[in-house]
Amino acid sequence: MKIGVIGCGSMGKMLLERFSAAGTAASELFAANRGAEKLRAVSGICTVCGSNREAAEKADILFLCVRPADMKTVLEEIGHSVREPALTVSLNGSISFRLLEQFLPGRLAKAIPSVTAEIGRSQTLVCFNGRADDSDREKLKAVLSCMGSVTELPEREMGMGSELVSCMPGFVAAIFDVICQSAKRHTALSEEQIAEMVTETLCATGELMRAKQMSFREVIGRVATKGGITAEGTAVIAEQFPAAAEEMFRRTLEKRRITAENAERLFTGAEAD
C-alpha cells in the first residue's frame, strides 16, 4: 500500500518517521512539501515528490498535514489528482468534511494523533465521511496502529476528543508544572528532583490504573484516608480546581469554534465581521 504525506512540518515528519519505522519501504512512502529543506530531512526514509499533485497521484492513503490557511490551495492543486479508490486523510480538525468535499468528493477521513505517538502510545482519533466504507476504516486504522491505539468518533465529537487526547499532554504538563513550582517554594529539593519524583509517580499511577482497572476516584479512595494528609490535599483540589477546569474547556472550545469559523471564511472567501 502506497502512503502519501503532503506537508512535512512536525506532524508530517512524525508520520513519515513512524510509518518508516513500522516497515513501510521508502518506495511505498511519498512526501511533498512546498519548501525543499524539510524534504531533505526525510529524504532517507521516503520518496520525495516534485509536487503535491505527484504525491496525490501515487497514494492509496494520502495524509494532508497542512495549516488551515494553506489547505484550500493544496486542495485546489490536488483535487483532480487523487485517484478514485484512494482515502484522503486531513490532520486538521478545524476543516469540516463539508468544506473538504467541495474539492475532494470521494472518500475522506480526519485523524488527530497525540504527541505520544512518538513513543507509540498515541490514542489517535479518526472520523470518516459518508463515502468511506468499512475497508477504508480497516485500512486507516491498520496504518495508524503503528502510533498506538485508534479510536473512531463522530465528526461532531472530534473537538472534545481532541481536547481529551491531543491537547491533554499539554494540559497535564501545565498542571503538574504548577504543582512542581509550588512544591519548590516549600522544600530544599532541587527542581530536577521534584520533577523526577512527580513524573515517575504520574506515570506509575497511570500504569496502576490500567493494570488494576481503577478509576480516578478509586485511586483517591485508596490513598486519601479519612482525616489524613492526602485527604486534606485532595479536598483543596476538589474545592478549587473545578473552576479552573471549566474555564480551561470554555476557552479552548471557544478557540476551536473561532478557528473553524476562520477556516470557513478562508474556503468561502467571506470577510470576517
N, C-alpha and C positions, 0 to 999 in steps of 0.2 A: 504493500500500500504506500502510495506516494503522499508525503505531507509537505504542504507549503506554509511558509510563515512570512507575512508581509509586515514589516516593522521590526527592527532589531534593537530596540531600546532594551531596558532592563527586563521587561516581561517577555518580549520576543526572544531575547538571548537566553533567558532561563528555559523557555520551552524547547528551543533548539538543543540546549545542553542536556536537558532531561531526556528528550527523545533519542538523542545520540547515545547517551549512557545506557538507555534501555535496549539498545541494539539496532536502532534504525540506521542503516548504512547511509553514507554521505550521498550516494547515488539515488537514494529514495527520499532525501530531505532537501527541500529547496527554500532559499531565503532571498528576499528582496528588501531593499531599503533605499530611501532617497539619497542618503549620504554613503560614500564608499568606506569611510573609516569604521563604522560599526559592522559593516560586512566583512572587513578584514579580520575583525576579532573572532568571527565564527567560520571563516573560510575553511578551516581544517576539519570541520565536522559536518559540512553540508555542501551542496552545490549552489554556488552564487548565481543568481539570475540577473540579467541585464535590465529587467524592468518588472514592475508589479504584474503586468499583463502576462509575462512569461511564467512567473510563479503560479498564477491563477490557471493557466492553460495546462500545467503539468500535474496539479494536485488533485488527489482524491478527497483529501480533507484540507481545507485552506483556513488558516488562522489569521485574523486581522487584528494586529496589535498596534493600532494607531490611535492618536488622540482624536477626540470628537471634532476638533477644528479641521482635521485632515481627512476625516472619514468620507465625506461626500466626494472629495476629489479622487480618492482612491477608488470608491465605488464606481464613479463615472469612468475611470480608466479600465477597470476590470470587468465591468458589467456584462460585456459580450464575450469574455474570455473564459469565464468559469464554465466548465463542462457540465452538462445536464445531470449526470449521476452524482456529482461532487456535493459535499456538505461544506458550507461556508460557516465559520465559527467566529463570531465577534467577541473580543475580550473587553468590550466597552459596554458596561451595563446601562449607561445613560441613553443609549440609542435604541429605540424600540424596534421590534420586528416590523411594525407598520412603516417606519421610515426606511429600514433596510430593504424591504420588499419593493420599494419604488425603483430600485436599481438591480436587485437580485431576487427575482420572483420564485426561485427554486427552494431547495432545502437549506434551512438556516438553523443555527443554534447560537446560544451565548454561553460562555464559560467564564467563571470567576474563580481563579485559583487564589491560594494564600501564599505569603512569603515562605511558609513552612514547606512548600513544595521543594525548596532547595535541599531538604533532608528527606524527601519522600514522605512527608507527613501532612500534606495538604488535604483539606476536605474541600475538594473542588466542586463548585455549584454549576449546574448546567440547566438550561431550558431549551425547548425546541419550538419551531413554528409549526403551523398546521400541515405543511407539506412533508415534514420529516416523518419517517416511519420507524418501525422497531429496529430495522437493520442499521439505520443511522444512529439510533440510540446506543445500540450494542457497539458499533464501530467507534463512536466518540468516547464512550466510557472505557473501552479497552485501551485506546490510545492514551487517555489521561490517567489511567491507573498507575502509570509509572511515577506519578507525583503523589500518590496516596489514594484515599477513598474518593468516590464520586457520588454526589447527591443531586437528584433531579428535583427541581421545584417548578411551580407555575411561574410564568414571566412576571406576574404581578407581585410575587413574593421574593423576587431576586434582590430587591433593595434591602429589606430587612435581613435577608440571608447574607448579603454582603457585609452588613454591619456585624453580624454574629460570627462570620468566618474570615473574610478578607481583612476587615478593619480591626478585628479583635486583637491580633497580636500587638498592634499599636496601642489599643486601649489598655490591654493588660500591662504592657510595658510602662505606660504613663502612670497607671495606678500604683504599681509597685516601685516605680522610681520615686513617687511622692512618699511612700512608706519608708523607703531606704533613706531618703533625705531627712525625714523626721527622726528616724532612729539614730542617725548620725549626730543629732543635736543632744542626744541623751546617753552617749557612750563614748569610750575611748577607742573602740574598734575602728579599724580603717574602713574607708568607703568600699574598698575591694572586698574585705572580709564580709561586710554586711551584704553586699550584692551577691556574693557566692552563697552565703547561708540562705538568703531569700530565694535565689534562683533554684538551688538544689531542692529546697523544701517545696517550692511551687511545682517543679517537675515531678517530684516523688508523690505529691498529693494527687496530681492528675493520674499517675500510674496506679496509685492505690484505688482511686475511684473506679478506674476502668477494670482493674483486676477483681475488685470486690463488688462491682456494680452498685456503688454507693452514690447517693445523691449529695448535693452540696449541704443540704440540711442534715443529712445523716453524719457527714463529717463533722459539722458543728456540734452535733449531739455527742459524738464520740470524744471530742477534745474539750468542749466548753462545759465542764461540770458545774452544776448549780452552785452559785456563790463563789466560784473560783476566779482566778486571774483571767483566763481566756474568756470566760463569760462576761467579764467586765468590758473587755475589748470588743467582743462581738456585739454587745449591746450598743456601744458607741456607733459602730458601723451600721447596725440596723436602724438607729435613730437618725443618723446624719447623712449617710451615703445615698439613700433613695432619691433625694432631691437632686444630687449631682448626676445620678444615672438618668433620671428623667430629662434633665436639661441636656445631657450629652446626646441622647437619642433625638430629642426635639430639634437640636441644632444640626446634627448630621443628616437627619432625614429631610429637613428643610433645605439644606445644602444640596442634597441629592435631587430634590424636586426642582430647584433652580437650575441645576446642571442639565437635567433632562429638558427643561424649557428652553435653555440656551441651545441645546443640540437641535431641538425642533426649529428654532429660528435659523440656525445655520443651514438646515436642509430646505426650509421653505423660502428663505430669503426675507422673512418678516423682520421688521425693525423691533428692537426692544422698546418697552413702554418707557 
